[in-house]
């Protein structure tokens, strides 16, 4: 069986769909392809069940690009598409694709409709999978990271034997103040002198998606306001404190959100220390 996912949105949004794609591939024994924006296509190279990624500019595609996409999705003879895009152009394309099962929130091309469920966005995708007989336990998915990538990431980390805290700033307006980020390690070391601290750079971990995933995977605890680092930590099953999370988090021991997104200026260090277990 061949299955297709159409997923507009950011890198964090792509990562939220990893468990759903894995469930379709495993339970339907499906070969999966993904259509997503060009800027985030490389993230799908991390997913072991994705056969191919088609980069497509959903927001500003012209007629020729839609026609090319139609040709690309008709040739492999897909039996299923889960469509998270919307609009007349995508409906026209899918209605001419001859894909027999088309799940979407609506639109004239849909053969089955679904609305996202509540809660953690990764688990909320279950409503899209029910019409095709697929169940989803998103919190059971774990992102595999090659040992060679882990070894390479480890070489760049601080030396020592203490636990590693990864600090992942978003750098966006409304982020936790830089002075608070900078002061936090010293406060923790008063409780845990051998603490090692690593930082991501820019608005996401540095490097390619593989390098970013490996850097996060090496951490013992992640403190993040960056959405990409947050999603990676969740997929890797790591202890996580998310600052100002943009949506609900899974109900898992060791995972919690602190503060409100875009309004972290008033969040004190003591609240973050308590969330990390250093009350």
C-alpha positions as CSV (number, residue, x, y, z in Angstrom):
1,X,0.0,0.0,0.0
2,X,1.1,3.6,-0.7
3,X,0.1,6.5,1.5
4,X,0.6,10.2,1.1
5,X,0.6,13.0,3.7
6,X,0.2,16.7,2.8
7,X,1.6,18.7,5.7
8,X,2.0,22.5,5.5
9,X,3.6,24.4,8.3
10,X,6.8,24.8,10.3
11,X,9.5,22.3,11.2
12,X,7.9,21.9,14.6
13,X,4.6,21.0,12.9
14,X,6.3,18.4,10.8
15,X,7.8,16.8,13.9
16,X,4.4,16.6,15.5
17,X,3.2,14.4,12.6
18,X,6.1,11.8,13.0
19,X,4.0,9.4,15.2
20,X,1.0,9.5,12.9
21,X,3.2,8.7,9.9
22,X,4.8,5.8,11.8
23,X,1.4,4.4,12.8
24,X,0.2,4.4,9.2
25,X,3.4,2.8,7.9
26,X,3.3,0.1,10.5
27,X,-0.4,-0.8,10.8
28,X,-1.2,-0.6,7.1
29,X,2.2,-1.9,5.9
30,X,2.4,1.3,3.9
31,X,5.1,3.0,1.9
32,X,4.8,6.6,2.9
33,X,5.6,9.8,1.0
34,X,5.2,13.3,2.5
35,X,4.5,16.7,0.8
36,X,5.7,19.7,2.8
37,X,7.2,23.1,2.4
38,X,10.8,23.2,0.9
39,X,12.3,24.8,4.0
40,X,11.3,21.9,6.2
41,X,11.6,19.0,3.9
42,X,15.0,17.8,5.3
43,X,13.3,17.0,8.6
44,X,11.6,14.0,7.1
45,X,15.0,12.4,6.4
46,X,15.0,11.6,10.1
47,X,11.9,9.4,9.8
48,X,12.7,5.8,9.1
49,X,9.3,5.1,7.5
50,X,9.3,7.9,4.9
51,X,10.2,6.7,1.5
52,X,10.3,10.1,-0.2
53,X,9.7,13.8,0.5
54,X,8.2,16.2,-2.0
55,X,9.0,19.8,-1.4
56,X,6.0,22.0,-2.3
57,X,5.3,25.7,-1.5
58,X,1.7,25.5,-0.3
59,X,1.4,29.2,0.4
60,X,2.4,30.6,-3.0
61,X,2.4,27.8,-5.5
62,X,1.5,28.7,-9.1
63,X,-0.5,26.6,-11.5
64,X,2.5,24.9,-13.0
65,X,3.7,23.8,-9.6
66,X,0.2,22.4,-8.8
67,X,0.3,20.5,-12.1
68,X,3.7,19.1,-11.3
69,X,2.5,18.0,-7.9
70,X,-0.5,16.3,-9.5
71,X,1.9,14.4,-11.8
72,X,4.1,13.4,-8.9
73,X,1.2,12.0,-6.8
74,X,-0.6,10.2,-9.6
75,X,2.4,8.2,-10.8
76,X,3.0,6.1,-7.6
77,X,-0.6,4.9,-7.5
78,X,-1.4,6.0,-3.9
79,X,-4.3,4.4,-2.2
80,X,-4.6,6.9,0.7
81,X,-3.9,10.6,1.4
82,X,-4.1,12.4,4.7
83,X,-4.4,16.0,3.7
84,X,-3.8,18.8,6.2
85,X,-3.7,21.5,3.6
86,X,-6.9,23.4,2.5
87,X,-8.1,25.5,-0.4
88,X,-9.6,25.1,-3.8
89,X,-6.2,24.3,-5.5
90,X,-5.4,21.4,-3.3
91,X,-9.0,20.1,-3.7
92,X,-8.7,20.3,-7.4
93,X,-5.4,18.5,-7.4
94,X,-6.6,15.7,-5.1
95,X,-9.9,15.2,-7.0
96,X,-7.9,14.5,-10.2
97,X,-5.3,12.3,-8.4
98,X,-7.5,9.1,-8.5
99,X,-6.4,8.4,-4.9
100,X,-9.5,6.5,-3.6
101,X,-9.3,7.4,0.1
102,X,-8.8,11.1,1.0
103,X,-9.0,12.2,4.6
104,X,-9.1,16.0,5.3
105,X,-10.9,18.5,7.5
106,X,-13.2,19.3,4.6
107,X,-13.3,20.3,1.0
108,X,-14.9,18.7,-2.0
109,X,-12.1,16.3,-2.6
110,X,-12.4,14.6,0.8
111,X,-13.9,11.1,1.0
112,X,-13.6,11.1,4.8
113,X,-13.6,14.2,7.1
114,X,-12.0,14.6,10.5
115,X,-11.3,17.5,12.9
116,X,-8.2,17.5,15.0
117,X,-8.8,16.3,18.5
118,X,-7.8,18.2,21.7
119,X,-4.7,17.9,23.7
120,X,-1.1,17.3,22.5
121,X,-1.0,18.0,18.7
122,X,0.8,14.7,18.0
123,X,-1.9,12.7,19.7
124,X,-4.7,14.9,18.2
125,X,-3.9,13.4,14.8
126,X,-5.7,10.2,15.9
127,X,-9.0,11.6,14.6
128,X,-7.5,11.6,11.1
129,X,-6.4,8.0,11.3
130,X,-9.6,6.5,12.7
131,X,-11.4,6.6,9.3
132,X,-8.7,4.3,7.9
133,X,-8.7,1.9,10.9
134,X,-5.4,3.1,12.4
135,X,-4.9,3.7,16.1
136,X,-2.4,6.1,17.5
137,X,-0.3,6.2,20.7
138,X,1.8,9.1,19.9
139,X,3.7,9.1,23.1
140,X,5.0,5.6,22.4
141,X,6.9,6.7,19.3
142,X,10.6,7.3,19.7
143,X,12.8,8.9,17.1
144,X,15.8,6.8,16.3
145,X,19.2,8.5,16.1
146,X,22.2,6.8,14.5
147,X,25.0,6.0,16.9
148,X,27.5,7.8,14.6
149,X,25.5,11.0,14.9
150,X,25.4,10.6,18.7
151,X,29.1,10.1,18.8
152,X,29.8,13.2,16.7
153,X,27.5,15.3,18.8
154,X,29.1,14.1,22.0
155,X,32.5,15.3,20.9
156,X,31.2,18.9,20.9
157,X,29.7,18.7,24.4
158,X,31.3,19.9,27.7
159,X,33.6,17.3,29.2
160,X,32.8,15.7,32.6
161,X,30.6,13.0,34.1
162,X,27.8,15.1,35.4
163,X,24.3,15.4,33.9
164,X,23.9,17.5,30.8
165,X,21.4,20.3,30.7
166,X,20.6,21.5,27.2
167,X,19.3,25.1,27.0
168,X,17.4,25.8,23.8
169,X,16.3,29.4,23.4
170,X,13.9,30.5,20.8
171,X,15.4,33.9,20.5
172,X,11.9,35.2,19.5
173,X,10.2,38.3,20.9
174,X,8.8,37.5,24.2
175,X,11.3,34.8,25.1
176,X,12.6,34.4,28.6
177,X,15.1,37.2,29.1
178,X,18.8,36.4,28.2
179,X,19.9,37.4,31.7
180,X,17.7,34.7,33.2
181,X,19.0,32.1,30.8
182,X,22.6,33.1,31.7
183,X,22.0,33.0,35.4
184,X,20.3,29.7,35.6
185,X,23.3,27.3,35.3
186,X,25.0,29.0,38.3
187,X,21.9,28.6,40.4
188,X,21.6,24.9,39.5
189,X,25.3,24.3,40.2
190,X,24.7,25.4,43.8
191,X,22.7,22.2,44.1
192,X,24.6,20.1,41.5
193,X,28.2,21.2,41.2
194,X,29.1,18.8,38.3
195,X,26.3,20.0,36.1
196,X,27.3,20.2,32.4
197,X,25.5,22.8,30.3
198,X,25.2,23.0,26.5
199,X,23.4,25.6,24.4
200,X,21.7,25.5,21.1
201,X,22.3,28.4,18.7
202,X,20.0,30.8,16.9
203,X,16.3,29.8,16.9
204,X,17.0,26.1,16.8
205,X,19.8,23.6,17.5
206,X,22.7,24.1,15.2
207,X,23.4,22.2,12.1
208,X,21.4,19.8,9.9
209,X,18.3,18.0,11.2
210,X,20.4,14.9,11.9
211,X,22.9,17.0,13.9
212,X,20.1,18.8,15.7
213,X,18.4,15.6,16.7
214,X,21.7,14.1,17.9
215,X,22.5,17.2,20.0
216,X,19.2,17.1,21.8
217,X,19.4,13.3,22.2
218,X,22.7,13.7,24.1
219,X,21.0,15.7,26.8
220,X,19.8,14.4,30.2
221,X,17.3,17.3,30.6
222,X,16.1,19.9,28.1
223,X,15.0,23.4,29.0
224,X,13.5,24.9,25.8
225,X,11.5,27.8,24.5
226,X,12.4,26.8,21.0
227,X,9.6,24.8,19.4
228,X,11.9,22.5,17.4
229,X,14.0,21.5,20.4
230,X,10.8,21.0,22.4
231,X,9.3,18.6,19.8
232,X,12.6,16.8,19.4
233,X,12.8,16.3,23.2
234,X,9.3,14.8,23.2
235,X,10.0,12.5,20.3
236,X,13.2,11.3,22.0
237,X,11.5,10.7,25.3
238,X,13.7,13.1,27.3
239,X,12.8,15.0,30.5
240,X,11.7,18.4,29.3
241,X,10.7,21.8,30.7
242,X,9.1,23.8,28.0
243,X,9.0,27.6,28.5
244,X,5.8,29.1,27.2
245,X,4.7,26.1,25.2
246,X,2.7,27.0,22.1
247,X,0.3,24.1,22.8
248,X,-0.5,21.2,25.2
249,X,2.2,18.7,26.1
250,X,1.8,15.0,26.6
251,X,0.9,13.9,30.1
252,X,4.2,12.2,30.8
253,X,6.3,12.1,33.9
254,X,9.3,14.5,33.5
255,X,7.5,16.8,31.0
256,X,5.9,20.1,31.9
257,X,5.3,23.5,30.6
258,X,6.1,26.8,32.5
259,X,4.9,30.2,31.7
260,X,2.8,31.6,28.8
261,X,4.1,31.9,25.3
262,X,5.3,35.4,24.3
263,X,4.9,36.5,27.9
264,X,7.9,35.1,29.6
265,X,9.5,38.3,30.8
266,X,7.9,38.1,34.2
267,X,8.8,34.4,34.7
268,X,11.2,34.1,37.6
269,X,14.2,31.8,37.9
270,X,12.8,30.2,41.0
271,X,9.8,28.9,39.0
272,X,12.0,27.3,36.4
273,X,14.3,25.8,39.0
274,X,11.2,24.2,40.7
275,X,10.1,22.8,37.4
276,X,13.6,21.3,36.9
277,X,13.4,19.7,40.4
278,X,15.6,22.2,42.3
279,X,12.9,23.9,44.4
